[in-house]
Amino acid sequence: MKNNKLVLTYCKNFDKINNADFLEGDNLSIQLVKIYKDYIFSIDTEEIKEVENAILIDKIMAKYIDDYLFRKTLKQALMQVKVKKSSNIIETIVLSIIEIFQKVEFEQTRKIVISKWI
């Protein structure tokens, strides 16, 4: 229980992610939230890399909830991910999500519309 409280101090967006409403039939989003929760509560808080990944996946899932274009891109990219049966499935998916996020952040630029003052 103490570990869970510590994890929640790292994951500032947990409530928003856990309480997010998705469209009926959006099973992928529901599964991603489940994977997120399983991952963050299974990390070893003594391992710096695992804590960093938990903080990053928290940020990514918050963006997933808020940003429709990112959600669409992530869903499409996740359909291409292959997971081996012998590997840790949750960790493999989380690392794939992080990799996709970093790639999207690097490549993606959006048009900013500046309105004219009258």
C-alpha angles and dihedrals in degrees: 000000000000089000091054092054090050091049091051090055087060094044104062094172097052096112093048092048096043093048097043117130118221131190117272109271095024093127094157092063092047090050092048091055089049091050090048092053093044091050100047093047092049098053123112105239090206091064110083094201092054091049090049090050091049091052091047095048088049090055092045094050091048088054088046090057095045104036118063095190092051090047090053092047093047093049091052093048093047090058087065095052116109119204123197117224092229094057130081098270098202094047092046092052093046092050089048090052090050091049092049091048093052091048092049093047090051096047103033123091122165130209113252114210114212113199119220120242114235 
